[in-house]
Amino acid sequence: MAALLDIRDLTVRFATEDGRVDAVTGVSYSMEEGEILGVVGESGSGKSVHALAIMQLVPAPHGRIETGEIWFRESDLLTLKGANMRRVRGKQIAMIFQDPISSLNPVYTAGFQIRETLRRHLDISQRAATSRAAELLDLVGIPDARQRLRSYPHELSGGMRQRVMIAMALACDPKLIIADEPTTALDVTIQAQIIELIKRLQVELDLTVMWISHDLGIIAGLADRVNVMYAGYIVERGLVKDIYARPRHPYTAGLLESVPRLDRKTAGKLKPIPGRPPNLARLGTGCPFAPRCRHGDDRCRAEMPDAEASDQDGHMVRCWHWRHVASGETGAGESHA
């Protein structure tokens, strides 16, 4: 399959009261057409910021894209300005945000907001836009679709509002959907329904999907590949089945050890990752995970490793001791948590 999205050396920085924050540093990867990519990591890892950079939605003036190229099909998105980028945003690449109640305009009906999306990008009449909006609500599983077109966001449940957001994202038949933790605010049952909906639509509409989440369980059942992010870096990237079976980075291994798994021999005994996430305004030259890592040594604290391929399937890892991690060894150095 051909690469639909190709990101090269993306760096995003913010100016804050504490100094410069490198929210995303040297991120490079590609997405193949038709795949589902998971992006995981704890808060502050750069997951959402790198997605906002793809859409050119990094909040200015404090945030800016310092370096990089973002190739979508045959265009570098970072070279597009104004109307040219607006023609991509929503029509070719669409984003589903985490909280639909703050993403939907409370003073307009669901139908109006979907129609506005359609009419902004497509040359269709008001009547045709209304008909298409009803079809979209029906497609995402909202009953009595035509009736719901007249509903305001506050009249819909959380799951319904998220389905409206999905309908808006699908309105103009985009090739890439970026879903930024779209189920976080929903209860477990509704989460499962939304995930199954996305999986079904991805197959039926031949979508390429980027799913951003802190929940490894969701990614395990949804994605083909996964990017693991920490402190603005992609520290590991590979096939989901490979990363979950044999993680190479100690952060990935720590994430997997800290979530419940039915196949875990020591059921009920979870291992939290020691220490705290780093202060992005005070990162040194070494690996940002070194202070929390049981493999950390002087080299880790002094020098950040380059991305290294660890097998024939394009499995990438940034770690001096990835072979120790992959083999399950206890640690190359002492813990400094």
C-alpha angles and dihedrals in degrees: 000000000000122000111258095183125029119182118191125192096329115187123178122186136187130202109225138167088260093052136262116347119202098208094172122021128191096330114179129170142118134229122216120224111266098018131121112226121196120209114195137176141113125281112298095025094118099253098128097033092057089050091051088052090057089056093041089241100126103138112254146243095022095041126056140166104243102183142355148071127253110197117194110181102315100337132086100224092205090066093054118098136191115326093012092060092042088058088058097041109081096001104057100012120029131185131212110203129213100246115041094185090065094037096053118071107245095211096057130066123247089249093053092051094049091046091052090054091050096046093046092059106023132055098234136129127254090253093051090047091053091050091048091047090055090049090052093051089050090048092056093049104260110147121225088021098182091050091049091055086077094051122108118223093255089057092060130076121245092259092048092050091052090050089053089052090051090049090052091049091052095043098100098035097252120193095218127045119191111199111192106200091310096174101044096102094045130089119254097261094051090044090058092049093051092048092050089048092054092047091051094046092047090060098039096046098032092237129175108222134195109195115194115199146145089214112095091188092062092048092049092059098038117033136072096203132015136209113206111205130196128173092345097311131104097235096178136013131176148103112325093234091052097046094048093046098042117010115194101194120069091225091056090047089050092051091052092048092051098058127074115259128183091215094054112119093211094054114197095016107109123180114218118209106255123236130017135292111270126263101251091207091059106042115146129212095273134074108304091218094055096096090058098037126104088206094051119128138161093284091053091052092048105041136032110223121233120243109278130193109236101187146003094274095070094261104167128196138175105211135108090214102040092128090058090048093048091050092050096243116165097240146310094223139014127282117261097185 
